[in-house]
Amino acid sequence: MKMPATKKERMLMFALGGVVGVVVLIGGVLWGVLPLLDGRRAMQSSLVEIGEKLKKAKRELDYAPAIQREADDAVSQMERIRAENILRPILGSYLVGVSEQIESVARSTQVHIEEIREVGVVNTPAKGKNRSLQEFKSFVVQVNAEASFAAIFQFLQKMEERNPFFCVNEIGISSQSDSPEKQRLTVRMEWPIEPKTEGAKGGGL
């Protein structure tokens, strides 16, 4: 490249070159460095987000065994409740097992049982939109008996202790003029059953 002949022209050329250099430098910053910095910031942000997700996943993995144990415990409790508290037929009849249970508790509490009459199987009422209890039904009997107030109270308390899902839905207690120390008891009792067990042979309470 031929240099200008005069000093003024050479200064002009250097100034123009400087301006071009500045423009090139600014262009490089705008189109090269800044996008690179933005990309780096985006990458750092992504790495932070990925790190948080990994921490959350690790916490969930750490909690997973405990959650599984709780789920297993809940299933075990449900199975135990079904085995111990859900009424099952004996020789195809719920009344056999229920009568044995009532008479056993009555003997231990000095309650004289006069009659145990089967009312039948009824649907378990669902509360609101909760239909989960409709899998179960209730077996109902009516019991007529005679005992003192204290014996009646103890009788019902022991029945409930024997099966916490046992329910009394109607009760009547009346005095007897010829035997004031004894009261006449009429009570309707319910036990939960599973419809799929109806008609099954064997089993027990």
N, C-alpha and C positions, 0 to 999 in steps of 0.2 A: 504493500500500500504506500502510495506516494504522500509524503508529508506536505502540508500547505506551505507556500513560500513565505508568507508573512507571519509575524508573531500573533497578530490578531486572529488570523484564520486558524492558527494552531490552537489558540486558547478557546476559540469557538468550538473547534472539533472536540477538544478535551471536555468542555462543558457538556456538549451534546452526548458524548460518550458516558459521562457521569450520570446524566439524566436517564439514558437508556439502561445503564446498570442498575440504578435505583428502581426503575420500572420493572426490570427483570427480577430484582430481588423481592419487590412487593408481590409480583405475580407468583414467584416461587413460594412465598409465605402463604398467600391466599389459596393457591391451588395445590400446594404440596404439604407444607408443614401443618397448617390448620386442620385439614382433613385427617392428617395422621394423628394429631393430638385428639381430635374428636373421636376417632376410631379407638384410640387408646383409652379415653375416658369411658366410652361405651363398653369396651372390653372389661375394664376394671369393674364397672357397674354390674355387668353380667356375671363376672367372677364372684362378686359379693353376693348376688342373688343366688347363684348356684351353691355357694358356701352355706347360706342360710337354709336352703332346701336340704342340703346334705345333713346339716345339724338336726333339722326337724325329722328327717328320715331316720337318723341314728337314734333320736329320742324315742320315736315310735317303735323302732326295733327293740330298744331297751325295755320299753313297757310291754311289748308283745307277750313275753312269757307270763307276766303278772295278769294281763288281760285274759290269756288263755286259761290260767288257773282259776280265775274268777268265773269264767264261763263254764269250766268243768265242774266247779263247786255248785253253781246254780243248777246245772243239769242233774248232778247227784242229789241235791236237795229235792228237786221236783220228782225224781224217781223214788226217793225215800217217802215223800208225801203220798205219792200214788200207791206205793206198796203198803204203807201203814195206815192211811186215813181214807182211801177211796174204797167204798164198799164193793165187795165182789160176791157173786152168788155161790151158794153151797148146794150142790146137786140141783142147780137150776133155779134156786130160790134165794132171794135176799132175806126173807122172813126168818129162815132158820138161824142164820148168824146173828141177826138183830135180836131175836128172842133170847138167844143164849147170853148175849151181852147185857141186855136189860135185866134179865133174871139174876145174873151173877152180881151186878151192882146192887140190885134190890135186896138180895140176901145180906150183903155186907152193910147195908144201911137201915135194915129193919123196915123196909117198905114191902107191904103185901100187894103183890100184883094180882089183879082180878082178871084182866083181859089184855091181850096184845092183838090188835086188829090191823091187818094190812089195808092201807088206804090206796097205795099204788105208786106209780112213777110219774113225776111231774117235771116240767121244764124248769131249769134254773133261770130266773128273770135276769135279763141283761140291763145294765145301767147305761142310759144314754145310747151312744153309738158303739159302745164296747160290746162286741159279739164274741169275745174270746171264751166267755163262760158257757156259751151255748154248746160247747163240746160235752159239757157235763149235764146230768139230770139229777134229780133227788128222789130217793126212795122214802116214802112217808108211812108212818104207822101211828095209830092212836092207842094210847095206853090208859087203862083205867086202873086205879090203885087206891090204897088206903094207908095212911101213915100220919105221924105227927108233923107239925110245921118244920121242926128241926130235921127230921128224917127226910122230908121232901126236899129241903134245901140241900142237904148232904148228897142225896141221890142225884139230883140234877148237876151238882158240882162235880161229882165223880164221873158222871157220864161225859161231861165236857172235858175233863182231864184225860179220859181214855181216848177221846177223839176230838181234837180242837175244832174240827170242821162239822161236828155234830151241831144241830140247830133245833131249838124249840120255837115253833111258830104260833102255837096257840096253847094256852094253859088256863085251866079253871080249877079253883080250890073252894070247896064248900064244906061247911060244918055239918056235924051230925048230932042231932039232939039226943039220940040214945047213946052216943059215944063221943062226948065233947073233946076228949084228948086226941081223937083221931079225926083226920080230915079226909074228905073224898077228893082224889086227884084225877083230873082228866087232862091229858097232855098229848099234843101232836108233835112228833119228832121226825126230823129229816136227817138223812145221810147222803153225801154226794156219791154218785155212781157215774161210770162212763158207759154211754149207750152201747159202745162196741163190745162190752163185756156181757151184755144181756144174753141170756140163754146159754152162757158158758157153763161147763160142768166143773165141779171141784172148786178149789180156791178157798178163800176164807176172808175174815175181816182183817 
